[in-house]
Amino acid sequence: MAVDLLLALTQAAADKYGHDLKPSGILVVDSTKVVNVPNGDFAVHRLPIIDTAKDTVGKAMVANIVSLGVITGLSKVVSREAIERAVLARVPKGTEELNRRALEAGFSLAGGAASA
């Protein structure tokens, strides 16, 4: 199976699924957890996703929402407004602001992302 975009937050995920990326696809890896990036004809973005969730947003458990911001920012597959509405409609009541900050942190990471 060939995928357009792969998010690997661990070395094990990068090793196991890296070969599934299409040429011209996008590989997003957590720069602090993935040391050996698979070789291929795809764009690679090394970003501190988990550390951003912990240090910038304040909770490691929102790394998934930071990742959504990164993916949206890099792929432009949906608008920022659409992903924000979708996320905020599905998170537990009382965590909306935390998740909004996590999404913004992801957008910021994507905005500063450079292919490597």
C-alpha positions as CSV (number, residue, x, y, z in Angstrom):
1,M,0.0,0.0,0.0
2,A,1.4,3.4,-0.9
3,V,0.5,6.4,1.3
4,D,0.7,10.1,0.6
5,L,1.6,11.2,4.1
6,L,3.1,9.3,7.0
7,L,3.4,10.5,10.6
8,A,6.0,8.6,12.6
9,L,6.3,9.6,16.3
10,T,8.6,6.6,17.1
11,Q,11.6,4.9,15.5
12,A,9.6,1.7,15.3
13,A,6.8,3.4,13.3
14,A,9.3,5.0,10.9
15,D,11.0,1.6,10.4
16,K,7.8,-0.4,10.0
17,Y,5.9,2.0,7.7
18,G,8.4,4.2,6.0
19,H,8.5,2.0,3.0
20,D,4.8,2.6,2.4
21,L,5.3,6.2,1.3
22,K,4.7,7.1,-2.3
23,P,7.5,8.9,-4.2
24,S,6.7,12.6,-3.7
25,G,4.9,11.8,-0.5
26,I,5.4,13.5,2.9
27,L,7.1,12.0,5.9
28,V,6.7,13.7,9.2
29,V,8.9,12.4,12.1
30,D,9.3,13.4,15.6
31,S,12.8,14.8,15.6
32,T,13.5,13.7,19.2
33,K,12.3,10.1,18.8
34,V,13.2,9.2,15.2
35,V,16.9,9.1,14.6
36,N,17.1,7.0,11.5
37,V,14.8,8.4,8.8
38,P,13.9,5.9,6.0
39,N,15.4,6.7,2.6
40,G,13.1,7.5,-0.3
41,D,12.0,10.0,-2.8
42,F,9.7,11.9,-0.5
43,A,9.8,15.1,1.6
44,V,10.9,14.7,5.2
45,H,10.0,17.0,8.0
46,R,11.7,16.5,11.3
47,L,9.8,18.3,14.0
48,P,9.8,18.2,17.8
49,I,6.1,17.2,18.1
50,I,6.0,15.4,21.5
51,D,8.3,18.0,23.1
52,T,6.1,20.8,21.7
53,A,3.1,19.2,23.2
54,K,4.9,18.8,26.6
55,D,6.8,22.1,26.8
56,T,4.8,24.6,24.7
57,V,1.3,23.4,25.3
58,G,1.8,21.8,28.7
59,K,0.7,18.2,28.2
60,A,2.3,15.4,26.2
61,M,-1.1,13.8,25.7
62,V,-2.0,16.5,23.1
63,A,0.7,15.4,20.7
64,N,-2.0,13.9,18.5
65,I,-3.6,17.4,18.2
66,V,-0.2,19.1,17.6
67,S,0.3,16.4,14.9
68,L,-3.0,17.4,13.3
69,G,-1.9,21.0,13.1
70,V,1.4,19.9,11.5
71,I,-0.3,17.7,9.0
72,T,-2.9,20.4,8.1
73,G,-0.2,23.0,7.8
74,L,2.0,20.9,5.6
75,S,-0.6,19.2,3.4
76,K,-3.2,22.0,3.1
77,V,-5.7,19.2,2.6
78,V,-8.3,21.0,4.7
79,S,-8.4,24.6,6.0
80,R,-7.2,25.7,9.4
81,E,-10.8,26.7,10.2
82,A,-12.2,23.3,9.2
83,I,-9.7,21.3,11.3
84,E,-10.2,23.6,14.3
85,R,-14.0,23.2,14.1
86,A,-13.6,19.4,13.8
87,V,-11.2,19.1,16.7
88,L,-13.2,21.4,19.0
89,A,-16.4,19.5,18.3
90,R,-14.8,16.2,19.4
91,V,-12.6,16.9,22.4
92,P,-13.8,16.4,25.9
93,K,-15.8,19.4,27.4
94,G,-13.4,21.7,29.3
95,T,-10.4,20.8,27.2
96,E,-11.2,23.1,24.2
97,E,-8.6,25.8,25.0
98,L,-5.9,23.2,25.6
99,N,-6.6,21.5,22.3
100,R,-6.9,24.9,20.5
101,R,-3.4,25.8,21.8
102,A,-2.1,22.3,20.7
103,L,-3.5,22.8,17.2
104,E,-1.9,26.3,17.0
105,A,1.4,24.9,18.1
106,G,1.2,22.3,15.3
107,F,0.4,25.1,12.7
108,S,3.4,27.0,14.0
109,L,5.7,23.9,13.7
110,A,4.5,23.4,10.1
111,G,5.0,27.0,9.3
112,G,8.6,26.8,10.4
113,A,9.2,23.3,8.9
114,A,11.9,22.9,6.4
115,S,12.3,19.7,4.3
116,A,15.4,17.7,5.3
